[in-house]
Amino acid sequence: MSQETKYTEDNIRSLDWKEHIRMRPGMYIGKLGDGSSADDGIYILLKEVLDNSIDEFVMGAGKTIEISIKDKKVSIRDYGRGIPLGKVVDVVSKMNTGGKYDSRAFKKSVGLNGVGTKAVNALSTFFRVESNRDNQRKAVEFSQGNITEEFPVESVSARKGTKVTFIPDESIFKNYKFRSEYVVKMLKNYVYLNPGLTIIFNGEKYFSENGLKDLLEDNNNKEDMLYPIIHLKGDDIEIAITHSKTQYSEEYHSFVNGQHTTQGGTHQAAFRESLVKTIRDFYGKNYDASDVRKSIIAAIAIKVMEPVFESQTKTKLGSVEMGGGLPTVRTYINDFVKKYLDNYLHKNNDVAEALQRKILQAERERKELSGIRKLAKERAKKASLHNKKLRDCRVHLGDVKKERRLESTLFITEGDSASGSITKSRDVNTQAVFSLRGKPLNSYGMSKKIVYENEEFNLLQAALNIEESLSDLRYNNIVIATDADVDGMHIRLLLITFFLQFFPELIKEGHLYILETPLFRVRNKKETIYCYSEEERINAIEKLKGKPEITRFKGLGEISPDEFKYFIGDDMRLDPVMLDTATSIENLLQFYMGKNTPDRQKFIINNLKVELDLLEE
């Protein structure tokens, strides 16, 4: 007779807060990642601590925040009021403790302080918090959420405020590194939303006088703007609008209570809707919404009493009321845009005329395209039924309820052998593969028509689902996976050209990457090391001693599916494709993809790296 398993009180185990956060970090900070993507966990940790310092500034306490990141150690010091000394331990290590629950003190705060700093504490190998107030200091140190040292209160002459230092846990965030480009972008958003605040990061000063107007100016080349930025401000709302001369798509930067809602939400939808309605009413013409919004570059920030976000990482706003007796977000934004944008257009005839010309031009282009579009859509529909190019995955970026949606990835590969290796070794839940046939077209200087006429581009656009707007994007990461040889580099350049020409905001929002694959495999009977550079190869040979076997990979097709899974799994190395905001997209494309200019020849000669193949045949 089989023995029955006893089910008693001993079987029921309640996880304490630290264990729960460490066991399910994704619930608190989204995806983990290694720092190659702007929404990786290490940046969320920084943001959670920073939000509390920002709240102090919003409350009128402390105008400067100092941040330093050296290697893996992050320090954030504000000059706010400082955490009450008797509560320093509780605020960073007890769930549901914090000042934000008493909404008198924090009316429209960013951080909720109920989870934020606790998550950072639990996910760090070293976490120190110190509070200075009333000429006294209290400091406590933790590791993985457990107190390692609690210092007694001491007298100091330091300025009041809070300082938090932490090192993210490498057992959770593997091979991570902070990329200053992502940190700087985040910090700039904070200063745009809080004019008067100074953030000093590793000695560099960030400050904004004109809020969202500065955001649009810093992110876009002035020569590319059709008219000067329309900048409108109300009590709990601020908007900035212009249209681009060259960009095809719509681009929005939206914020709620200082949070960058990268996935938009109610406020962004209401803004797009009210913009079209106001412009139609102003001209007395029922223009097509897509013509009004084509090439728009805009930013909106609102403050609400109790925002309802669709996830802990606060990237999308749900339906919500403004609070304080005000109407819903939708009505509030509608009324504001209707009144102030209409006034602006009545007072600024030159802007109103430029805008109307742009709308009529968009209308002409749309009508010219409509026949081609219809044919292309039918072709894409047929192809998607038996689309040999796309091997899809199960989870997509739009699946708000799915925990792994931020991991959704589309690999764009060349040739059958490479796509075959990736297809066999990918994670079918989150990784899709789109295979190109040979080299794509050089789309530099071409109109949108080519996207529909070229079967490959049309199918790629359909796979990404970005024809109407970026908010429908199906994959969070778009990864170009080509060989590291001359042909592979050329294909990379042609694909980047396609995205820059027609969907630049995809790059601006940090969705495009290059897959790094190993150049060498060094192994002996006990261990295999994959090397991504000459330096790593030398170190591997030294580590394995004796005469290890060395293989040089010439193309992705040579890497077997069994091995490939290591390069697209937890240890995947991605190189983000980033835009330098000082360079206009037009100039960039002209330089790399235009007619062969002496400048480019000079650049190639100066930057040509001759790689000596040191391996014996």
Secondary structure, DSSP 8 states (H G I E B T S, - for coil): --------GGG-----HHHHHHH-HHHHHS----SSSTTSHHHHHHHHHHHHHHHHHHTT--SEEEEEEETTEEEEEE-SS---GGGHHHHHHSTT-SGGGSTTT-SS-S--SSSHHHHHHHTEEEEEEEEEETTEEEEEEEETTEEEEE---EE----SEEEEEEEE-TTTSTT----HHHHHHHHHHHHHHSTT-EEEETTEEEE-SSTHHHHHHHHS-GGGBSS--EEEE-SSEEEEEEEBSS--S-EEEEEETTEE-TT-BHHHHHHHHHHHHHHHHHHT----HHHHHTTEEEEEEE--SS--BSSTT--SB-S-EEETTEEEHHHHHHHHHHHHHHHHHHH-HHHHHHHHHHHHHHHHHHHHHHHHHHHHHHHHHHHHHT-SSEE--S--TT-TT-TTGGG-EEEEEESHHHHHHHHHHS-TTTEEEEEE-S-----TT--THHHHHSHHHHHHHHHHT-SS-GGG-S-SEEEEE--SSHHHHHHHHHHHHHHHHH-HHHHHTT-EEEEE--SEEEE-SS-EEEESSHHHHHHHHHHH-S--EEEE--SGGGS-HHHHHHHSSTT-EEEE----TTS-HHHHHHHHHSS--HHHHHHHHHH-------S--
